[in-house]
Amino acid sequence: MALTERTREKLSKVATPTLMTALFKRGLRNQWIQDVHRLNPAAGPMIGEAFTLRYIPAREDLNPLSVFRDRDHPQRKAVETCPPGAVLVIDSRKDPRAASAGSILVSRLMVRGVAGIVTDGGLRDSPEIAGLAIPAYHNRPSAPTNLTLHQAIDMDVPIGCGDAPVFPRDVIVGDAEGVVVIPAHLADEIAEEAFEMTAFEDFVTEEVLAGRSILGLYPPTDETALSDFDAWRKLRGR
């Protein structure tokens, strides 16, 4: 299922904790990519379908620098074939001791219109990446080349990233909190529900900051809470 512009727009207006709650209500508990952090807050939210790259532990005789001369090297090929609007998600086995990619590859993704990059390993040239206009998430900076520890072996296949299962075409959403993976077939309904949840949570936040108790309000077990919310939506145009 393709990510529609309507769903992309709704996802751009909701926070990842709200999405995780909507997923939890459907029994999905493992959709949070653990221990990844955004390098460039100015790049804004990250939303796109997953295009994956998988690393295995490097075998020294197969990973000299000369492998990059091969135009079909999986890392280089993934950078050149990840679709515009998609997110490149890299399985680095949660090992940041060597880089998953660097600023040149991330720059290439950016100019090709890719929506972002996520790795559960590290990125090199992190100060330069932090200045790019593409959302980028990693565990921590890492200067060693990927060939030191990682062998790019496959792309556009199911992977694990930060303990989360990621299937090609799953919808990836990142914000200042981190990154969530939405199963492709649930993207539209999760986006719609989270959009509605966000309106209610904005109402609750205003009420709490004004001194109202959360009891009966959050969750809205008092009838007045829902009627107050309806009035608030009309007043705010929400």
C-alpha positions as CSV (number, residue, x, y, z in Angstrom):
1,M,0.0,0.0,0.0
2,A,1.5,3.3,-1.1
3,L,1.8,6.1,1.5
4,T,-0.9,8.7,0.4
5,E,-0.3,12.4,0.6
6,R,-3.3,12.7,3.0
7,T,-1.8,10.2,5.4
8,R,1.7,11.8,5.1
9,E,0.1,15.2,5.9
10,K,-1.7,13.8,9.0
11,L,1.5,12.0,10.2
12,S,3.4,15.3,9.9
13,K,1.1,16.8,12.6
14,V,1.3,14.1,15.2
15,A,4.0,13.1,17.7
16,T,5.6,9.7,17.9
17,P,4.3,8.9,21.5
18,T,0.8,9.4,20.2
19,L,1.5,6.9,17.3
20,M,3.0,4.4,19.8
21,T,-0.2,4.6,21.9
22,A,-2.4,4.0,18.8
23,L,-0.2,1.0,17.9
24,F,-0.3,-0.4,21.4
25,K,-4.1,-0.3,21.3
26,R,-3.7,-2.8,18.5
27,G,-1.4,-5.1,20.4
28,L,1.8,-3.8,18.7
29,R,4.5,-3.2,21.4
30,N,7.8,-3.4,19.5
31,Q,7.5,-0.6,16.8
32,W,9.9,1.9,18.5
33,I,13.5,1.9,17.1
34,Q,15.5,1.9,20.3
35,D,18.5,4.1,21.0
36,V,18.6,6.3,17.9
37,H,18.9,10.1,18.1
38,R,18.3,12.9,15.6
39,L,21.3,14.8,14.4
40,N,19.6,17.8,12.8
41,P,16.5,19.2,14.6
42,A,16.1,21.9,11.9
43,A,15.3,19.2,9.3
44,G,11.8,18.8,10.7
45,P,9.7,15.6,10.8
46,M,10.7,12.5,8.9
47,I,7.9,10.5,7.1
48,G,8.3,7.9,4.4
49,E,8.1,4.3,3.4
50,A,11.0,2.1,4.5
51,F,13.7,1.1,2.0
52,T,16.1,-1.2,3.9
53,L,19.8,-2.0,3.9
54,R,21.2,-4.9,5.9
55,Y,24.7,-5.3,7.2
56,I,26.3,-8.5,8.6
57,P,29.7,-8.7,10.5
58,A,32.5,-7.9,8.1
59,R,34.8,-10.6,6.9
60,E,38.2,-9.0,6.4
61,D,39.1,-10.7,3.1
62,L,35.9,-9.5,1.5
63,N,36.0,-5.9,2.7
64,P,39.0,-4.0,1.3
65,L,38.5,-0.4,0.2
66,S,38.4,-1.6,-3.4
67,V,34.9,-3.1,-3.0
68,F,33.5,0.4,-3.4
69,R,34.7,0.3,-7.1
70,D,31.9,-2.2,-7.7
71,R,28.8,-0.2,-8.8
72,D,26.6,-3.0,-7.4
73,H,28.0,-2.7,-3.9
74,P,24.9,-2.9,-1.8
75,Q,25.6,0.2,0.3
76,R,26.3,2.3,-2.8
77,K,23.4,0.8,-4.7
78,A,21.0,1.4,-1.9
79,V,21.9,5.1,-1.8
80,E,21.3,5.3,-5.6
81,T,18.0,3.3,-5.6
82,C,16.2,4.3,-2.4
83,P,13.1,6.0,-3.9
84,P,12.5,9.7,-3.4
85,G,10.2,10.2,-0.5
86,A,11.3,7.0,1.2
87,V,13.4,6.5,4.3
88,L,16.6,4.5,4.2
89,V,16.6,2.2,7.2
90,I,19.9,0.4,8.0
91,D,20.3,-2.7,10.1
92,S,23.8,-2.2,11.7
93,R,23.1,-4.8,14.4
94,K,23.1,-2.0,17.0
95,D,26.9,-1.7,16.5
96,P,28.1,1.9,16.3
97,R,31.8,1.1,16.5
98,A,32.0,1.7,12.7
99,A,29.9,4.1,10.6
100,S,26.9,3.0,8.6
101,A,27.4,5.9,6.2
102,G,28.9,9.3,6.0
103,S,28.1,12.8,4.9
104,I,28.7,12.3,1.2
105,L,26.2,9.4,1.0
106,V,23.7,11.2,3.1
107,S,24.1,14.3,0.9
108,R,23.4,12.1,-2.1
109,L,20.2,10.8,-0.5
110,M,19.2,14.4,0.3
111,V,19.6,15.7,-3.3
112,R,17.8,12.6,-4.6
113,G,14.7,13.6,-2.5
114,V,14.9,10.8,0.0
115,A,12.9,11.6,3.2
116,G,15.5,10.5,5.8
117,I,18.0,8.0,7.0
118,V,18.0,5.8,10.2
119,T,20.6,3.5,11.5
120,D,20.9,1.6,14.8
121,G,24.7,2.1,14.3
122,G,26.7,5.3,13.9
123,L,27.2,7.9,11.2
124,R,30.6,9.4,10.4
125,D,31.0,13.1,9.5
126,S,28.2,13.7,12.0
127,P,28.8,17.5,12.3
128,E,28.4,17.9,8.5
129,I,25.3,15.7,8.5
130,A,23.8,17.8,11.3
131,G,23.9,20.7,8.9
132,L,22.0,19.0,6.1
133,A,18.4,19.5,5.3
134,I,17.5,15.8,5.6
135,P,16.4,14.1,8.8
136,A,19.1,11.7,10.1
137,Y,19.0,9.4,13.1
138,H,21.8,7.2,14.6
139,N,23.1,5.8,17.8
140,R,26.2,8.0,18.1
141,P,29.0,9.5,16.0
142,S,31.5,6.9,14.6
143,A,34.5,7.8,12.5
144,P,35.7,4.3,11.3
145,T,34.6,3.3,7.8
146,N,31.8,0.8,7.6
147,L,34.1,-1.7,6.1
148,T,35.9,-2.0,9.4
149,L,33.0,-4.0,11.0
150,H,30.0,-4.0,8.6
151,Q,29.5,-5.9,5.3
152,A,26.6,-4.6,3.3
153,I,24.9,-7.7,2.2
154,D,21.3,-7.1,1.1
155,M,18.8,-4.3,0.5
156,D,15.0,-3.9,0.4
157,V,14.4,-7.0,2.6
158,P,12.9,-7.3,6.1
159,I,15.4,-6.2,8.8
160,G,15.7,-5.4,12.5
161,C,16.7,-1.8,13.4
162,G,17.1,-1.0,17.1
163,D,15.1,-4.1,18.0
164,A,12.2,-3.1,15.9
165,P,11.1,-5.2,12.9
166,V,11.1,-3.2,9.7
167,F,9.6,-4.5,6.5
168,P,9.9,-2.8,3.1
169,R,7.1,-0.2,2.6
170,D,6.4,0.1,6.4
171,V,5.8,3.7,7.2
172,I,8.6,5.4,9.2
173,V,7.9,8.5,11.2
174,G,10.6,10.4,13.1
175,D,10.5,13.5,15.3
176,A,12.5,15.0,18.1
177,E,11.6,12.0,20.3
178,G,12.8,9.3,17.9
179,V,11.5,6.9,15.3
180,V,8.5,4.7,15.0
181,V,7.7,2.0,12.5
182,I,4.0,1.7,11.3
183,P,3.1,-1.5,9.5
184,A,2.1,-0.5,6.0
185,H,-1.4,-1.9,6.1
186,L,-2.2,0.1,9.2
187,A,-0.7,3.5,8.1
188,D,-4.0,5.2,7.1
189,E,-6.0,4.2,10.2
190,I,-3.1,4.9,12.6
191,A,-2.6,8.3,11.0
192,E,-6.3,9.2,11.3
193,E,-6.6,8.0,14.9
194,A,-3.4,9.7,16.0
195,F,-4.6,12.9,14.3
196,E,-7.8,12.8,16.4
197,M,-5.9,11.9,19.5
198,T,-3.6,14.9,19.0
199,A,-6.6,17.3,19.0
200,F,-7.9,15.8,22.3
201,E,-4.4,15.9,23.9
202,D,-4.0,19.5,22.9
203,F,-7.3,20.3,24.6
204,V,-6.3,18.3,27.7
205,T,-3.0,20.1,27.9
206,E,-4.7,23.5,27.8
207,E,-7.1,22.4,30.5
208,V,-4.3,21.0,32.8
209,L,-2.2,24.2,32.4
210,A,-5.3,26.1,33.4
211,G,-5.5,24.1,36.6
212,R,-8.0,21.4,35.8
213,S,-7.5,17.9,37.4
214,I,-6.7,15.0,35.1
215,L,-9.3,12.9,37.0
216,G,-12.3,12.4,34.7
217,L,-10.5,14.4,32.0
218,Y,-7.7,12.1,30.9
219,P,-9.1,9.6,30.1
220,P,-12.5,11.4,29.6
221,T,-14.6,9.5,32.0
222,D,-16.7,12.5,32.9
223,E,-19.4,13.5,30.5
224,T,-18.4,17.1,30.8
225,A,-15.0,16.4,29.5
226,L,-16.2,15.3,26.1
227,S,-18.7,18.1,25.8
228,D,-16.0,20.6,26.8
229,F,-13.8,19.0,24.1
230,D,-16.5,19.4,21.5
231,A,-16.9,23.1,22.4
232,W,-13.1,23.5,22.3
233,R,-12.8,22.0,18.8
234,K,-15.5,24.3,17.5
235,L,-13.8,27.3,19.0
236,R,-10.3,26.3,17.7
237,G,-11.5,25.1,14.4
238,R,-10.0,21.6,15.2
